[in-house]
Amino acid sequence: MGDKKKSPRSGHAVETLIGPHAVIRGDISFTGGLYVEGTIHGKVTADDGTAAVITIADNGHIEGEVRAPVVVISGRMTGDVHASERIELAAHARVNGNIHYKVVEMAAGAMITGRLIHADAPLAQLTGPETPAGPRVKAKAEAQSA
């Protein structure tokens, strides 16, 4: 049982535990360490400017958006994830949604149904390939300003 309660590598202690039989319906705002063994239906957000870590355990499940500096997923996640610092996906992680990240660590066996989107990615890369008219319009604008 000791290895289930291990704090993430960042050294943050688990301050809030959602047990394996708990089902929460509604949005959650937290600071510090949040360890999810149960189910959450709602948005889970770390308070701005805080060092926060959310860990979804092997049997944990979140249905909704997650926003935190560090996100560690071993269980299931349905919805978009916004990890402003780092996301870790364990071998049994199952994510159905887009992952916005700065650093990603993904073990063999983890599954994502969605997109991995780097935090610094320009918007043009996210919308798809440029249309043929795109570069010509840009060239005309540069020629007129010269």
C-alpha positions in Angstrom: 0.0 0.0 0.0 2.9 2.3 0.6 3.8 2.6 -3.1 0.3 3.8 -4.0 0.7 6.9 -1.8 4.2 7.9 -3.1 4.4 11.5 -3.9 5.4 12.5 -7.4 9.0 13.0 -8.3 8.7 16.7 -7.8 8.6 16.1 -4.1 5.2 17.5 -3.4 3.3 15.8 -0.6 -0.2 14.5 -1.2 -2.5 16.9 0.7 -5.8 15.8 -0.7 -6.9 12.2 -1.4 -10.0 11.2 -3.3 -10.5 7.6 -2.3 -11.2 4.7 -4.6 -15.0 4.6 -3.8 -15.6 8.3 -4.0 -17.5 9.9 -7.0 -17.4 13.7 -7.1 -19.7 15.6 -9.5 -18.6 19.2 -9.8 -15.6 21.4 -10.3 -12.6 21.2 -8.0 -10.0 23.9 -7.3 -6.8 22.8 -5.4 -3.3 23.6 -4.3 -0.5 21.3 -3.3 -0.9 17.6 -4.1 -4.2 16.0 -5.2 -4.3 12.2 -5.5 -7.3 10.8 -7.3 -8.1 7.1 -6.8 -11.9 7.6 -7.4 -13.9 9.4 -10.1 -14.4 13.1 -10.7 -17.0 14.4 -13.2 -16.0 18.1 -13.6 -13.2 20.5 -14.1 -10.1 20.2 -11.9 -8.0 23.3 -11.7 -4.9 24.2 -9.7 -5.0 27.7 -8.2 -3.0 30.2 -10.3 0.6 30.7 -9.2 0.8 27.7 -6.9 3.0 24.6 -7.0 0.4 22.0 -7.6 0.5 18.3 -8.7 -2.5 16.2 -9.7 -2.0 12.4 -9.8 -4.6 10.1 -11.3 -4.0 6.7 -9.8 -4.3 3.4 -11.7 -8.0 3.1 -11.0 -8.7 6.8 -10.9 -10.8 8.5 -13.6 -11.5 12.2 -14.4 -14.2 13.3 -16.9 -13.6 17.0 -17.5 -10.8 19.4 -18.1 -7.6 19.4 -16.0 -5.3 22.4 -15.5 -2.2 22.1 -13.3 1.5 22.7 -13.5 2.3 19.0 -13.1 -0.1 16.2 -14.1 0.7 12.5 -13.5 -1.7 10.0 -15.1 -1.7 6.3 -14.4 -5.5 5.9 -14.8 -8.1 7.3 -17.2 -8.7 10.8 -18.3 -11.5 12.0 -20.5 -11.1 15.6 -21.5 -8.4 18.1 -22.3 -5.3 18.3 -20.1 -3.3 21.6 -19.6 0.0 20.9 -17.9 1.9 24.2 -17.7 5.1 22.5 -16.6 5.1 18.8 -17.1 2.9 15.8 -17.8 3.8 12.2 -17.0 1.9 9.3 -18.6 2.4 5.9 -17.0 2.2 2.6 -18.9 -1.5 2.1 -18.1 -2.6 5.7 -18.8 -5.5 6.2 -21.1 -6.2 9.8 -22.2 -9.2 10.7 -24.5 -8.6 14.3 -25.2 -5.9 16.9 -26.2 -2.8 17.3 -24.1 -1.3 20.8 -23.8 2.2 20.5 -22.3 5.7 22.0 -22.0 7.4 18.7 -21.2 6.0 15.3 -21.7 7.2 11.9 -20.3 5.4 8.9 -21.7 5.9 5.3 -20.8 5.5 2.5 -23.4 1.9 1.3 -23.3 0.3 4.7 -22.6 -2.5 5.5 -25.0 -3.7 9.0 -26.2 -6.8 9.6 -28.3 -6.3 13.2 -29.1 -3.4 15.6 -29.9 -0.2 16.5 -28.1 0.1 20.2 -28.3 3.3 21.9 -27.2 2.7 25.1 -25.2 4.9 27.2 -27.5 3.5 25.8 -30.7 2.5 28.6 -33.1 -1.2 28.8 -33.9 -0.5 28.1 -37.6 0.8 24.6 -36.8 -2.4 23.8 -34.8 -4.8 24.7 -37.6 -3.2 22.5 -40.3 -1.3 23.1 -43.5 -1.2 26.5 -45.1 -3.4 27.2 -48.1 -1.7 28.1 -51.4 -2.9 31.7 -51.0 -1.3 32.0 -47.6 2.4 32.5 -48.6 1.5 34.8 -51.6 -0.5 37.2 -49.4 2.4 37.3 -46.9 4.9 38.1 -49.8 2.7 40.9 -51.1 2.5 42.5 -47.6 6.3 42.3 -47.3 6.9 43.8 -50.7 4.6 46.8 -50.0 6.3 47.6 -46.7 9.8 47.6 -48.3 
